[in-house]
Amino acid sequence: MNRVVHPIEQESFRRLRARLDTSHFPPLTRAVVERVIHSAADLDYATDLVTDEAALEKAYAALHAGAPVVVDVEMVAAGITRRETVCRLKDAEAGPGLTRSAHAVRLAYEQVGPGALWVIGCAPTALEELLTLDADPALVIGLPVGFVGAAESKAALRESGLPAVSNVSEKGGSAVAAAALNALLYHPTSYSEETS
């Protein structure tokens, strides 16, 4: 099923590309970078994001083969419009040394097992907890936001060697995390087509 792109979105991407040349990025990296920039109106993401095209290709295949998508908060889930997601935050409880977000990640892992795509846009502790599990993810979109632990958790993700999309700075958030996943959902099957 082809996605109908609204004229406002088309114009937004036209203006983005007029201000920033993204043509040097490989196809899926370009799709992620552009959609994240579009979601935040922040051109700095072009140099702040850290991606790997080979990892994105494998994640793209897993996603389109039906791999589960796990999110840390409902705000991320709300931004992912074309796929069901798993979010266990409502079922989670904080405990000694464990935030609700971290507990939610444990509950989600118990539910979905290995091979999922994890989309974390809010809580650095959710990302930190994921790194302690043997989740064998198809991809981790680790874009939590904040002044406490966000940059550090994303650095730990990159150091883990897991297939990932992250960024270097403290910025991030639910909208950009959802946008990165949507880039993979919306990208055409044929990479020769231009991402919109």
N, C-alpha and C positions, 0 to 999 in steps of 0.2 A: 504494500500500500504506500503510495507516494504521499509525502507530507506537503501540504499546501502552505507556502510561505507567504505571510501577510506583507503587503506593500511597505508598511512601516519597517518591518524587519529587513526587507530587501534594501531599503534606503539606508538603514543604519549600517549594514555591512558595506554598502557602497562608500559611505562616508568614512568608515573605519579604514577601508583599503586605500582611500584617497590620502589619508593621513599617515598610514603605516604600510610599508611594503612587507607583506608576509609571504611572498612568492618563493622565497628561498627555503622555507620550511618544507619538510616532507609532508605528504597529504594528511595523515591523521594528526600529526603534531600541529600542522596549520589549522586544522579544524578545531582542535582543543584550544589553541592560543586565541584564535579569533572569537570563538564562542565565549570564552572566559572574559576577554576584553569587552565584548559586546554586553555581557551581563553586568559588568562593573563600570563601564565607560572609563576604563583605566588602561591606557596604552603601556604603562610600565610593566604589565604582566608579560609583554613580549620578551623581556629580558629577565623577569623574576621567576617565571615558570621553569620547572625542570621536568623534561619528558624524555622518553626513549621510544623511537618509532617502532622498533622490533617488539617491544613490550606492548605498545598500543595495538599493533597488528594482532598479536595473540589475544589480547583482551577483547578486541573488536570481534574476533571469531567466537570467543567464548560467550560474549554478550548476545550475539545473534544466534547462537546455538541454544540459548535459554538458560545460561548460568544465572543463579540468583544475584540480586542486587541488594546489598545491605547498606542502610544509612544510619547515621548516628542520631539524627533528630528529625522530627516531622517536617521541619522547614525545608530540609534537603529533599525529603520525599515529595513535598508539594511542588518542588521545582522540576521533578522528573515526571514529565507528563505522558510519556508513552510506554511506561513499564511499571509493573507492580514492584514494590520494594518491601523489604523486611526492616522494621524498626521496633526494637524491644524496649525503648526507653520507658514507656508507660508501665511495664512490668518490673522494672529494675528498682533496686533499693540501694542507698548508700550504706556503707558499713565502715568499720575501722580500716583506714588505708585504701578504701575503694569508693570512687565516686559513682553516682547513678549511671553516668555515661559509660564508665568502664564496666560496670556490671551488665549494662545493656549489651555491650559488645560480647561479653561472655555468653549471655543468653542467646544472642543471635547466632554465634558460632555453634552452640549446641544444637540450634535449629537447622542451620543450613550446611554445616560441615565445610570441608575444603572446596576450593575452586570458585568461590563467589567473587564478585566485584564489590569492594568496600568503598563507600563514599562518605568521607568524614569531613564535615565543613564547619563544625561548631566547637567540639570539645577536644583539646589536646590530650586529655586523659583517655578518651576513647581510642585515639591513635596509639598512645603508649600501651594500652592494654592489648590492642590487636597485635602489637609487635611481640608480646609475650606468648601468644598462642601459636600453635602449629597449623595455621589457617590455610597455608598453601594457596594464597589468593590468585585469581586470574589477573587482578589489578587492585591496587590501593590508590584511590584518589584521596590524598591526604592534604587537605587545604583548611585546617582549622585556623581560627582567627584569635588574636588576643596578644596581650603584653606579657602574659605569664604562661610559659611552656609551649606556645604555638611554634615559634621558630625552632626551638629545641626538639620538639616532637617530630617536626618535618625533617630536620637534620638526621635524627635517629632513623627515620623511615628510609632516607636515601642511603644511609650507612648499612642498613639491613640487607641490601641487595634484592629486596622484593621488587616485583614489577610495580612501578608507581608513577603517579603524577603528583608533583608537589611544587612548592615555591620556597624561595629562600627567606623572604621577609616575614614579618608578623601578620601581614594582611592575609585575607582569605575570606571564608564565610560560606554560609549555606548556598547563596546564589551562585557563587563561582564554582563550588564543588558540584552542584547540580548541573551547571553549564558544561563542565568538563565531561560528565557522563553523557549528557545530551548530545555533545559533539560526536560521540561514538554511536549513539543511537540514530542520529539524523544523517550521518555520513552515508553517501550512496554506496551501493555494493561495488560499483565500478569506480575505482579511485581516479579514473580519468575525468570524471565529472567534477565540476567546481563545487566546493562546499559552499552552502548558503547559510 
